[in-house]
């Protein structure tokens, strides 16, 4: 159904990276979600009223809340598509993350309410009436929720939308809880056992756990999560494919929404190169990377000495020392400055966040090893840069 509606209402539906098309998909899935959840609410509410089952009635209001979360998702897509303004110069793309966060909170609330209602039913059990039509409604509900999971999950992956992914997980939770309600209803008819409360408690806990997981997945982009390692590798690959760039470091990725990613990094270039020529080539790299990775790129040029044999040899030794501590330790911005009475060594050292030693301890170890080099007495200045673990 979604694909049919997309062909009718969304032009260029295969170009899903386009912001306008992305907005249309968000509106379409949100509107379909509202319609389906309202229909499910009406069916289950009627079934719950006929059978007197509180679990079916609670499941009905769960679907009504889902209609609300679909409305939140729709609102998030519309807000995210707004153009930048003076208050928000980087756009409104993170509204998708915020809407996903609200969906996650709704899942948590529903899980808590289901647990509370189920415990009450355990303490005060009530007999329910088995109704064939109610069973049919529950089966239809399960199938509809699985369909909603499928289209939200597939489009969420293609559009890189945390809000759609959160909605997909919510649909799975609903399908599981409705299945539990169905099984308990059938079991009560066959055996006379009334296990609504116990089953509801188990499902409520599962829904609550799902809410926590989706909350984390939508909160991470807002907090500022580490960039994807494959993305970093592509940045390094494109930059170093140009002979001008001998290395890159201090890569920072700012995510202002799925369609608004900004990348900054330092590129090591020859210190003796013509400044205008180097700048022109750096501009070329920025444009190439922007077109290939669909992001904004800003490169800081780090001039490095390429004709000082002593500095090059010393840098190699220092890098080997760092790698001897850990293979992921990396030296950059290396400089050897000669004064009248001494020589000064300055460099930055990249260290994974997971490394247990403090920056002070790492600096102390490196200084001891450099001081042990024969025939030299260097003054060493080290800046430790903590980076995400590489894989």
C-alpha positions as semicolon CSV with decimal commas, in nm:
position;residue;x (nm);y (nm);z (nm)
1;X;0,000;0,000;0,000
2;X;0,280;0,242;0,089
3;X;0,453;0,185;-0,243
4;X;0,127;0,240;-0,432
5;X;0,056;0,561;-0,241
6;X;0,417;0,674;-0,294
7;X;0,381;0,632;-0,670
8;X;0,059;0,835;-0,661
9;X;0,154;1,116;-0,423
10;X;0,535;1,133;-0,434
11;X;0,709;1,231;-0,753
12;X;1,065;1,102;-0,800
13;X;0,998;0,846;-0,526
14;X;1,325;0,667;-0,603
15;X;1,530;0,977;-0,517
16;X;1,489;0,937;-0,142
17;X;1,796;1,138;-0,045
18;X;1,629;1,459;-0,171
19;X;1,503;1,670;0,120
20;X;1,164;1,744;-0,039
21;X;1,105;1,378;-0,125
22;X;1,215;1,280;0,224
23;X;0,954;1,516;0,370
24;X;0,680;1,364;0,151
25;X;0,770;1,014;0,268
26;X;0,757;1,132;0,629
27;X;0,414;1,287;0,579
28;X;0,286;0,980;0,394
29;X;0,402;0,727;0,655
30;X;0,276;0,950;0,936
31;X;-0,068;0,988;0,779
32;X;-0,096;0,613;0,706
33;X;0,014;0,539;1,064
34;X;-0,253;0,768;1,209
35;X;-0,526;0,613;0,990
36;X;-0,432;0,251;1,065
37;X;-0,393;0,306;1,440
38;X;-0,728;0,484;1,468
39;X;-0,893;0,191;1,284
40;X;-0,725;-0,058;1,518
41;X;-0,832;0,144;1,822
42;X;-1,197;0,137;1,714
43;X;-1,190;-0,240;1,647
44;X;-1,021;-0,328;1,977
45;X;-1,229;-0,087;2,180
46;X;-1,542;-0,253;2,046
47;X;-1,396;-0,599;2,116
48;X;-1,292;-0,500;2,468
49;X;-1,637;-0,362;2,541
50;X;-1,808;-0,682;2,422
51;X;-1,578;-0,923;2,607
52;X;-1,516;-0,712;2,918
53;X;-1,143;-0,774;2,874
54;X;-0,929;-0,499;3,024
55;X;-0,625;-0,627;2,835
56;X;-0,798;-0,582;2,499
57;X;-0,924;-0,238;2,601
58;X;-0,575;-0,138;2,717
59;X;-0,437;-0,265;2,388
60;X;-0,691;-0,046;2,209
61;X;-0,574;0,266;2,389
62;X;-0,218;0,161;2,313
63;X;-0,308;0,193;1,943
64;X;-0,469;0,531;2,010
65;X;-0,143;0,649;2,163
66;X;0,036;0,514;1,855
67;X;-0,180;0,741;1,641
68;X;-0,047;1,023;1,854
69;X;0,314;0,913;1,804
70;X;0,254;0,895;1,428
71;X;0,130;1,252;1,445
72;X;0,449;1,345;1,633
73;X;0,659;1,175;1,364
74;X;0,472;1,364;1,093
75;X;0,524;1,691;1,281
76;X;0,895;1,611;1,318
77;X;0,940;1,560;0,944
78;X;0,764;1,887;0,864
79;X;0,974;2,079;1,116
80;X;1,296;1,914;0,995
81;X;1,227;2,029;0,639
82;X;1,214;2,397;0,734
83;X;1,490;2,612;0,591
84;X;1,764;2,758;0,814
85;X;1,686;3,089;0,980
86;X;1,872;3,337;1,198
87;X;1,785;3,145;1,517
88;X;1,877;2,807;1,364
89;X;2,147;2,868;1,100
90;X;2,218;2,495;1,068
91;X;1,858;2,408;0,985
92;X;1,597;2,205;1,174
93;X;1,703;1,851;1,079
94;X;1,741;1,740;1,440
95;X;1,365;1,771;1,486
96;X;1,351;1,419;1,342
97;X;1,564;1,300;1,632
98;X;1,347;1,490;1,880
99;X;1,029;1,336;1,738
100;X;1,191;0,992;1,762
101;X;1,277;1,072;2,123
102;X;0,913;1,155;2,196
103;X;0,803;0,827;2,037
104;X;1,047;0,643;2,264
105;X;0,907;0,818;2,570
106;X;0,556;0,717;2,460
107;X;0,672;0,353;2,441
108;X;0,810;0,378;2,797
109;X;0,487;0,527;2,930
110;X;0,279;0,260;2,760
111;X;0,501;-0,014;2,901
112;X;0,467;0,129;3,250
113;X;0,089;0,164;3,222
114;X;0,055;-0,191;3,093
115;X;0,260;-0,324;3,384
116;X;0,048;-0,130;3,632
117;X;-0,281;-0,249;3,481
118;X;-0,156;-0,608;3,464
119;X;-0,048;-0,613;3,829
120;X;-0,393;-0,481;3,924
121;X;-0,552;-0,765;3,726
122;X;-0,330;-1,019;3,907
123;X;-0,441;-0,884;4,245
124;X;-0,808;-0,856;4,143
125;X;-0,874;-1,117;3,868
126;X;-1,187;-1,078;3,658
127;X;-1,358;-1,322;3,428
128;X;-1,382;-1,233;3,060
129;X;-1,616;-1,344;2,781
130;X;-1,466;-1,524;2,480
131;X;-1,583;-1,372;2,151
132;X;-1,490;-1,502;1,803
133;X;-1,517;-1,157;1,645
134;X;-1,277;-1,020;1,906
135;X;-1,028;-1,292;1,812
136;X;-1,060;-1,197;1,444
137;X;-0,998;-0,831;1,532
138;X;-0,686;-0,923;1,730
139;X;-0,546;-1,131;1,442
140;X;-0,609;-0,843;1,200
141;X;-0,435;-0,608;1,443
142;X;-0,126;-0,830;1,459
143;X;-0,101;-0,848;1,079
144;X;-0,146;-0,471;1,043
145;X;0,121;-0,400;1,304
146;X;0,367;-0,635;1,133
147;X;0,299;-0,452;0,806
148;X;0,357;-0,117;0,979
149;X;0,685;-0,250;1,117
150;X;0,793;-0,360;0,769
151;X;0,731;-0,031;0,591
152;X;0,864;0,188;0,875
153;X;1,176;-0,025;0,911
154;X;1,253;-0,043;0,539
155;X;1,195;0,328;0,478
156;X;1,373;0,419;0,804
157;X;1,685;0,239;0,680
158;X;1,668;0,395;0,335
159;X;1,602;0,747;0,465
160;X;1,830;0,708;0,769
161;X;1,541;0,819;0,991
162;X;1,562;0,742;1,366
163;X;1,198;0,852;1,402
164;X;1,079;0,586;1,156
165;X;1,302;0,324;1,317
166;X;1,155;0,408;1,658
167;X;0,802;0,380;1,514
168;X;0,895;0,043;1,361
169;X;1,013;-0,088;1,698
170;X;0,693;0,040;1,856
171;X;0,493;-0,158;1,597
172;X;0,683;-0,476;1,688
173;X;0,607;-0,419;2,055
174;X;0,238;-0,374;1,974
175;X;0,230;-0,692;1,764
176;X;0,390;-0,889;2,048
177;X;0,156;-0,750;2,313
178;X;-0,153;-0,814;2,098
179;X;-0,032;-1,170;2,033
180;X;-0,002;-1,220;2,407
181;X;-0,355;-1,089;2,461
182;X;-0,484;-1,325;2,191
183;X;-0,308;-1,629;2,339
184;X;-0,435;-1,554;2,688
185;X;-0,791;-1,516;2,556
186;X;-0,773;-1,853;2,380
187;X;-0,610;-2,016;2,684
188;X;-0,883;-1,884;2,912
189;X;-1,149;-2,030;2,680
190;X;-0,980;-2,373;2,666
191;X;-0,859;-2,418;3,026
192;X;-1,053;-2,164;3,228
193;X;-0,726;-2,011;3,351
194;X;-0,718;-1,632;3,368
195;X;-0,359;-1,529;3,304
196;X;-0,421;-1,183;3,160
197;X;-0,237;-1,012;3,442
198;X;0,072;-1,232;3,433
199;X;0,108;-1,219;3,057
200;X;0,046;-0,845;3,056
201;X;0,324;-0,793;3,309
202;X;0,574;-0,985;3,098
203;X;0,477;-0,794;2,782
204;X;0,486;-0,464;2,969
205;X;0,844;-0,532;3,078
206;X;0,942;-0,621;2,720
207;X;0,782;-0,302;2,589
208;X;0,962;-0,099;2,856
209;X;1,297;-0,252;2,753
210;X;1,219;-0,170;2,388
211;X;1,146;0,188;2,492
212;X;1,483;0,218;2,663
213;X;1,663;0,086;2,356
214;X;1,484;0,320;2,115
215;X;1,538;0,608;2,357
216;X;1,912;0,548;2,343
217;X;1,918;0,518;1,963
218;X;1,737;0,850;1,919
219;X;1,915;1,034;2,202
220;X;2,267;0,952;2,079
221;X;2,253;1,181;1,772
222;X;2,126;1,465;1,991
223;X;2,405;1,416;2,244
224;X;2,669;1,392;1,970
225;X;2,768;1,033;1,899
226;X;3,092;0,911;1,748
227;X;3,081;0,912;1,367
228;X;3,051;0,587;1,175
229;X;3,395;0,435;1,117
230;X;3,318;0,359;0,751
231;X;3,239;0,726;0,696
232;X;3,570;0,830;0,856
233;X;3,756;0,580;0,636
234;X;3,596;0,732;0,326
235;X;3,702;1,082;0,435
236;X;4,060;0,963;0,484
237;X;4,057;0,770;0,156
238;X;3,936;1,065;-0,053
239;X;4,177;1,314;0,109
240;X;4,489;1,098;0,088
241;X;4,414;0,991;-0,270
242;X;4,554;1,334;-0,363
243;X;4,934;1,345;-0,365
244;X;4,927;1,686;-0,196
245;X;4,789;1,537;0,129
246;X;5,028;1,316;0,325
247;X;4,790;1,256;0,615
248;X;4,469;1,368;0,790
249;X;4,377;1,400;1,154
250;X;4,137;1,572;1,397
251;X;3,836;1,460;1,193
252;X;3,515;1,602;1,340
253;X;3,164;1,522;1,218
254;X;2,872;1,744;1,318
255;X;2,528;1,595;1,252
256;X;2,251;1,855;1,227
257;X;2,008;1,605;1,077
258;X;2,021;1,319;0,824
259;X;2,054;1,566;0,534
260;X;2,287;1,813;0,706
261;X;2,627;1,673;0,800
262;X;2,935;1,894;0,842
263;X;3,289;1,753;0,836
264;X;3,606;1,931;0,942
265;X;3,960;1,794;0,956
266;X;4,327;1,884;0,932
267;X;4,517;1,790;0,616
268;X;4,897;1,768;0,625
269;X;5,045;1,949;0,323
270;X;5,405;2,043;0,228
271;X;5,525;2,354;0,412
272;X;5,730;2,465;0,112
273;X;5,441;2,450;-0,137
274;X;5,301;2,753;-0,314
275;X;5,023;2,877;-0,086
276;X;4,783;2,970;-0,367
277;X;4,833;2,640;-0,547
278;X;4,789;2,440;-0,224
279;X;4,475;2,636;-0,136
280;X;4,328;2,572;-0,481
281;X;4,388;2,197;-0,448
282;X;4,238;2,191;-0,099
283;X;3,927;2,363;-0,238
284;X;3,908;2,092;-0,502
285;X;3,925;1,819;-0,235
286;X;3,648;1,991;-0,037
287;X;3,417;1,999;-0,340
288;X;3,495;1,640;-0,437
289;X;3,430;1,512;-0,084
290;X;3,112;1,715;-0,052
291;X;2,972;1,571;-0,376
292;X;3,069;1,212;-0,298
293;X;2,969;1,201;0,070
294;X;2,679;1,451;0,057
295;X;2,810;1,672;0,335
296;X;2,964;2,013;0,397
297;X;3,345;2,000;0,425
298;X;3,597;2,237;0,577
299;X;3,968;2,151;0,566
300;X;4,236;2,312;0,778
301;X;4,581;2,302;0,618
302;X;4,863;2,180;0,841
303;X;5,202;2,261;0,681
304;X;5,463;1,996;0,752
305;X;5,836;2,000;0,685
306;X;5,936;1,747;0,423
307;X;6,308;1,826;0,377
308;X;6,442;1,815;0,737
309;X;6,600;1,472;0,771
310;X;6,649;1,503;1,147
311;X;6,284;1,596;1,204
312;X;6,158;1,320;0,974
313;X;6,378;1,058;1,141
314;X;6,277;1,172;1,489
315;X;5,907;1,170;1,397
316;X;5,941;0,811;1,275
317;X;6,105;0,708;1,602
318;X;5,839;0,882;1,810
319;X;5,561;0,716;1,607
320;X;5,721;0,377;1,668
321;X;5,736;0,453;2,040
322;X;5,365;0,543;2,040
323;X;5,272;0,232;1,841
324;X;5,474;0,025;2,089
325;X;5,233;0,138;2,360
326;X;4,925;0,074;2,145
327;X;4,889;0,023;1,767
328;X;4,614;0,287;1,755
329;X;4,832;0,563;1,905
330;X;4,908;0,809;1,626
331;X;5,144;1,109;1,612
332;X;5,058;1,420;1,411
333;X;5,142;1,793;1,401
334;X;5,504;1,696;1,470
335;X;5,755;1,981;1,488
336;X;6,122;2,004;1,579
337;X;6,223;2,357;1,679
338;X;6,591;2,438;1,731
339;X;6,683;2,708;1,985
340;X;7,028;2,841;2,076
341;X;7,078;2,616;2,377
342;X;6,824;2,338;2,322
343;X;6,580;2,174;2,079
344;X;6,208;2,151;2,137
345;X;5,982;1,866;2,018
346;X;5,610;1,934;1,985
347;X;5,339;1,696;1,866
348;X;4,982;1,578;1,918
349;X;4,916;1,218;2,017
350;X;4,586;1,050;1,927
351;X;4,476;0,806;2,199
352;X;4,155;0,593;2,203
353;X;3,896;0,686;2,465
354;X;3,913;0,329;2,597
355;X;4,281;0,357;2,691
356;X;4,286;0,328;3,072
357;X;4,580;0,556;3,154
358;X;4,533;0,927;3,213
359;X;4,671;1,186;2,971
360;X;4,937;1,276;3,229
361;X;5,053;0,915;3,255
362;X;5,070;0,876;2,877
363;X;5,271;1,198;2,840
364;X;5,510;1,079;3,112
365;X;5,573;0,749;2,933
366;X;5,639;0,918;2,601
367;X;5,875;1,174;2,756
368;X;6,076;0,900;2,927
369;X;6,124;0,714;2,599
370;X;6,219;1,028;2,406
371;X;6,463;1,131;2,681
372;X;6,632;0,792;2,643
373;X;6,729;0,864;2,282
374;X;7,110;0,878;2,263
375;X;7,291;1,206;2,193
376;X;6,995;1,439;2,236
377;X;6,829;1,636;2,512
378;X;6,490;1,748;2,389
379;X;6,228;1,955;2,564
380;X;5,905;1,771;2,484
381;X;5,555;1,921;2,463
382;X;5,275;1,671;2,399
383;X;4,901;1,734;2,345
384;X;4,686;1,422;2,391
385;X;4,377;1,400;2,168
386;X;4,123;1,140;2,271
387;X;3,956;0,973;1,974
388;X;3,694;0,705;1,915
389;X;3,824;0,349;1,916
390;X;3,904;0,226;1,567
391;X;3,785;-0,104;1,429
